[in-house]
Amino acid sequence: MKVKHDRTPEQELLVLASRLTFNEESKERLIYLVQETKIKWFEFYKMTLYHKTLTLCWQNIRTFCPHLIIPRYLKDIILGAMISLDERNRIYQKELADVLAEFKKNDLVCIPVKGSYLIPNMYKNYGLRYSGDADFLVRHMDIPKMEDIMKSLGFIKGKYNRFENKIDPISRTEEIKWKMTMSNLPPFLRLNDNLFTPFLIMDFRFALDDTLNKEPINEIIDGYIKKGVVDPGYVLTHLCTHFYGEATYTLTIFEGKDMSLIKLCDIREYILQYMDDVSIESCICFAKKYGLEKQIYYTMFFLEFVYGDGYESAIMQKLGISDTKFLNEFGENQLGEKYTYQKGFHERIFSCGNSDEMLEAPKFYKAK
């Protein structure tokens, strides 16, 4: 099996282990790397921490190489992470069920997305995937009702004050600025008496990109109301727009969230496990209808660059994009001034941070 893009053994192992679905070739290559090359384990697990695939990689490696010996300290830290993630995700899933039940009681439809949906349905083992909050799609017209329900459940829009263990409400000025520029609402928080999860965060999105067009999410939720399920093409579109946004915003680049492989792993696995030709065509049509072609193309490009499963090029061709300079651009948002990456694709993925591309902190950044 040829190593792509001159990857080090640690980089190649990162890609091979950051997945749920294996073919025989990838499984055999993983075993070979672990058993026949001198993996620098602390270097490897440094990368898994940045890419948020620490426990997923550990689970895959110990499944295929059960007799592997790594430094005890490292093993103990990873096992501790799995235990805490398992408890954290179970807490969130219980809270998610309570929130959705309250929504249903009040005839409100909000759709769980990202980790909130993928952890119980695709990853299944609650210790494998980190999730920092619970994410929902909501129709813009339903926001007032949703906010009233969240308030009744004890959630407020604000930030966690770790010094006093309390939630500080967001200011009126901050909320107005947020509503003018963001495609999601300020996060809803509530204290939680748990060592691993001292507070809960619920995030609600009403638009998929910086145009703040409400119609794509309206269509997604209207379709769910009619059919009782979310079209997989819609799910894929949302995952791609989220990946594109975090990969190209100066704020998320500055915070080291831009190229984490867990997002690409989510999308790869969702395509392989849930998509077919019909749902892929549905995704392409939906993207063209609302001008989201770049987001899908960008994601497929990086999926091909990282995993190379073979389906990516056909999707990119169907999107009809000829000017691909956006693959090397980033900015404060998707509509403003653009800057060009100096790094190549390989370095952007494996350097564990690209904030050095910026001369100063993003104007919306606030030290936590």
C-alpha positions in Angstrom: 0.0 0.0 0.0 1.5 3.3 -1.1 1.9 6.0 1.5 0.2 9.2 0.2 1.6 12.7 0.3 4.9 11.6 2.0 3.1 11.1 5.3 5.2 10.0 8.3 4.2 6.7 9.9 2.5 8.7 12.7 0.5 10.8 10.2 -0.5 7.7 8.2 -1.6 5.9 11.3 -3.6 8.9 12.4 -5.7 8.7 9.2 -6.0 5.0 9.3 -7.2 4.9 12.9 -9.5 7.9 12.7 -12.4 6.0 11.2 -15.1 3.5 12.0 -15.3 1.7 8.7 -12.3 -0.4 7.5 -11.6 -2.5 4.4 -9.0 -5.3 4.5 -6.3 -3.1 3.0 -6.6 -0.3 5.5 -6.8 -2.8 8.4 -3.7 -4.7 7.2 -1.8 -1.4 6.8 -2.7 -0.2 10.3 -1.5 -3.5 11.7 1.7 -3.2 9.7 2.4 0.3 10.9 1.8 -0.6 14.6 3.8 -3.8 14.5 6.6 -3.2 12.0 7.5 0.5 12.3 8.7 2.5 15.3 5.7 4.7 16.0 6.5 7.7 18.2 3.5 7.3 20.4 3.6 10.6 22.2 3.9 12.4 18.8 1.1 10.3 17.4 -1.3 10.9 20.4 -0.4 14.7 20.3 -2.0 14.7 16.8 -5.0 12.7 17.9 -5.6 15.2 20.7 -5.6 18.1 18.2 -7.9 16.1 15.8 -10.2 15.0 18.6 -9.8 11.4 17.7 -7.8 10.2 20.7 -10.1 7.6 22.0 -11.4 6.5 18.6 -7.8 5.8 17.5 -7.0 4.0 20.7 -10.1 1.8 20.3 -9.2 0.8 16.8 -5.5 0.2 17.5 -6.2 -2.0 20.5 -8.9 -3.9 18.6 -6.5 -4.8 15.7 -3.3 -5.0 17.8 -4.5 -6.2 21.2 -1.0 -7.1 22.4 0.5 -3.7 21.7 2.5 -2.2 24.6 2.6 1.6 25.0 3.9 3.8 27.9 1.7 3.1 30.9 1.1 6.7 31.7 -0.2 7.3 28.2 -2.5 4.3 28.3 -3.9 5.3 31.7 -4.6 8.9 30.4 -6.5 7.5 27.4 -8.6 5.1 29.4 -9.5 8.0 31.7 -10.5 10.0 28.7 -12.8 7.2 27.5 -14.5 6.9 30.9 -15.1 10.6 31.2 -16.3 10.9 27.5 -18.7 8.0 28.1 -20.2 9.6 31.1 -20.3 13.1 29.5 -22.1 11.8 26.4 -24.6 9.8 28.4 -25.4 13.0 30.4 -25.9 14.9 27.2 -28.1 12.2 25.6 -30.3 12.2 28.7 -30.6 15.9 28.7 -31.2 15.9 24.9 -34.1 13.5 25.3 -35.6 15.7 28.0 -35.3 18.8 25.9 -36.8 17.1 22.8 -39.7 15.7 24.9 -40.5 19.2 26.1 -40.3 20.5 22.5 -42.7 17.8 21.4 -45.1 18.6 24.2 -45.2 22.2 22.9 -45.5 21.2 19.2 -42.0 22.5 18.4 -39.6 20.6 16.0 -35.8 21.0 16.5 -33.5 18.5 14.9 -30.4 17.2 16.7 -27.3 17.3 14.5 -23.6 16.6 14.6 -22.4 14.7 17.7 -25.9 14.9 19.3 -27.2 12.6 16.5 -24.0 10.8 15.4 -22.8 9.6 18.8 -25.8 7.3 19.6 -26.7 6.4 16.0 -23.3 6.0 14.3 -20.5 5.8 16.8 -22.7 4.0 19.4 -19.8 3.5 21.9 -20.2 6.7 24.0 -16.5 6.8 24.8 -15.3 7.3 21.2 -16.3 10.8 20.1 -15.9 14.0 22.0 -18.8 16.5 21.9 -18.7 19.9 23.6 -22.4 20.7 23.4 -25.7 19.6 21.9 -26.5 21.0 18.5 -30.0 21.6 16.9 -31.5 23.0 13.8 -34.4 25.3 14.4 -36.7 27.3 12.1 -36.2 31.0 12.6 -39.9 31.6 13.1 -39.8 29.0 16.0 -37.1 30.8 17.9 -39.3 32.7 20.4 -41.1 29.5 21.4 -37.9 27.6 21.6 -36.3 30.3 23.8 -39.3 30.3 26.2 -39.0 26.5 26.6 -35.3 26.6 27.2 -35.8 29.3 29.8 -38.4 27.1 31.5 -35.8 24.3 31.6 -33.4 26.5 33.4 -31.1 27.4 30.4 -29.9 31.0 29.8 -28.0 32.6 27.0 -24.5 33.2 28.4 -21.0 32.0 29.3 -19.7 29.8 32.0 -17.8 31.6 34.7 -15.3 28.9 35.9 -14.0 31.1 38.8 -17.4 31.4 40.4 -19.0 28.3 38.9 -22.0 30.2 37.5 -23.5 31.2 34.2 -23.0 34.9 33.3 -25.8 36.1 31.1 -24.9 37.6 27.7 -25.2 41.3 27.5 -28.0 43.0 25.4 -25.3 44.6 23.2 -23.5 41.3 22.6 -26.8 39.6 21.8 -27.7 42.3 19.2 -24.3 42.0 17.6 -24.7 38.2 17.5 -28.1 38.3 15.9 -26.8 40.6 13.2 -23.9 38.5 12.1 -24.3 34.9 13.2 -26.2 32.0 11.7 -26.8 30.4 15.1 -28.0 31.8 18.4 -25.9 32.6 21.4 -25.4 29.3 23.3 -27.9 28.3 26.0 -26.2 27.1 29.2 -27.2 25.5 32.5 -25.1 24.4 35.5 -24.8 20.7 35.9 -23.6 19.0 39.1 -21.0 16.6 37.6 -17.3 16.5 37.7 -16.9 15.8 34.0 -19.7 18.1 32.9 -20.0 21.1 35.2 -22.3 22.9 32.8 -24.4 22.0 29.7 -24.5 23.9 26.4 -27.3 23.8 23.8 -26.6 25.4 20.4 -29.4 26.3 17.9 -28.8 27.1 14.3 -31.3 28.7 11.9 -29.1 29.2 8.8 -26.4 27.2 7.2 -24.0 29.9 6.1 -23.2 33.6 6.4 -25.9 34.7 4.0 -28.2 34.0 6.9 -30.7 32.5 4.5 -33.3 30.8 6.6 -34.9 28.7 3.8 -32.5 25.8 3.8 -33.2 24.9 7.4 -36.9 25.6 7.0 -36.9 23.1 4.1 -35.0 20.5 6.2 -37.4 20.8 9.1 -40.5 20.9 6.9 -39.3 17.7 5.2 -38.9 16.1 8.6 -42.4 17.1 9.7 -43.8 15.5 6.5 -41.8 12.3 6.4 -40.8 11.7 10.0 -37.1 11.4 9.0 -34.4 13.8 7.8 -33.3 13.3 4.2 -29.6 12.0 4.4 -28.8 14.6 1.7 -29.8 17.3 4.1 -27.7 15.8 6.9 -24.6 15.7 4.6 -25.2 19.2 3.4 -25.2 20.5 7.0 -22.1 18.5 8.0 -20.3 19.9 5.0 -21.3 23.5 5.6 -20.2 23.2 9.2 -16.8 21.7 8.2 -16.3 24.5 5.6 -17.2 27.2 8.1 -14.8 26.0 10.8 -12.0 25.4 8.3 -12.2 28.9 6.8 -13.1 31.3 9.7 -10.2 33.2 11.3 -11.7 32.6 14.7 -11.9 28.9 14.5 -8.4 28.7 12.9 -7.1 30.8 15.8 -8.7 28.4 18.3 -7.3 25.3 16.5 -10.7 24.0 15.4 -10.2 24.3 11.6 -8.8 21.0 10.4 -9.8 18.5 13.1 -10.2 15.1 11.5 -13.1 14.1 13.7 -15.4 16.3 11.4 -14.1 14.6 8.3 -14.5 11.2 10.0 -18.1 12.1 10.8 -18.8 12.9 7.1 -16.9 10.0 5.7 -18.7 7.5 7.9 -22.1 9.1 7.3 -21.6 8.8 3.5 -20.3 5.2 3.7 -23.0 4.0 6.1 -26.1 6.1 5.2 -25.8 7.5 1.7 -26.6 6.1 -1.7 -26.7 7.5 -5.2 -30.2 8.9 -4.7 -29.3 10.7 -1.5 -26.0 12.0 -2.9 -28.0 13.5 -5.8 -30.4 15.0 -3.3 -27.5 16.7 -1.6 -26.1 18.1 -4.8 -29.5 19.5 -5.9 -30.1 21.0 -2.4 -26.7 22.6 -2.5 -27.2 24.1 -6.0 -30.7 25.4 -5.0 -29.2 27.4 -2.1 -25.7 28.3 -3.4 -23.9 25.9 -1.1 -21.8 24.1 -3.8 -18.5 25.5 -2.5 -19.1 24.0 0.9 -19.7 20.5 -0.5 -16.8 20.7 -2.9 -14.4 21.9 -0.2 -15.4 19.0 2.0 -15.1 16.4 -0.7 -11.7 17.7 -1.7 -10.3 17.2 1.8 -12.0 13.9 2.2 -10.3 12.7 -1.0 -7.0 14.2 0.1 -7.1 12.6 3.6 -9.0 9.3 3.1 -9.2 8.8 -0.7 -12.1 6.3 -0.7 -13.0 6.9 -4.3 -16.4 8.5 -4.3 -15.3 12.1 -3.8 -14.2 13.1 -7.3 -17.6 12.2 -8.9 -19.4 14.4 -6.4 -17.0 17.3 -7.0 -17.5 17.0 -10.8 -21.3 17.1 -10.4 -21.1 20.4 -8.6 -19.8 22.2 -11.7 -17.1 24.3 -10.0 -14.1 25.4 -12.1 -12.5 28.1 -10.0 -11.1 26.4 -6.9 -9.0 29.2 -5.4 -11.3 29.2 -2.4 -9.6 25.9 -1.3 -6.7 28.1 -0.2 -8.6 31.0 1.3 -9.8 32.0 4.8 -11.4 35.1 6.4 -13.4 36.6 9.2 -16.5 35.2 7.6 -17.6 33.8 4.2 -18.6 37.2 2.8 -15.8 39.5 3.7 -12.1 40.0 2.8 -10.2 36.8 2.0 -6.6 35.8 2.9 -4.5 33.1 1.3 -2.9 30.2 3.1 0.9 30.1 2.8 0.9 26.4 3.8 0.0 23.5 1.5 -2.8 21.1 2.2 -0.6 18.5 3.8 0.9 21.0 6.3 -2.5 22.5 7.1 -3.8 19.1 8.2 -0.9 17.7 10.1 0.7 20.8 11.7 -1.7 20.7 14.6 -2.6 24.4 14.3 -2.7 27.1 11.6 -3.0 30.3 13.7 0.5 31.2 12.6 -1.1 32.1 9.2 -2.6 35.2 10.9 -0.8 38.4 11.8 -3.2 39.2 14.7 -6.1 37.7 16.7 -9.5 37.8 15.0 -11.5 40.9 15.9 -14.3 38.8 17.5 -11.9 36.8 19.6 -12.2 37.1 23.4 -9.8 35.3 25.7 -11.7 32.7 27.8 
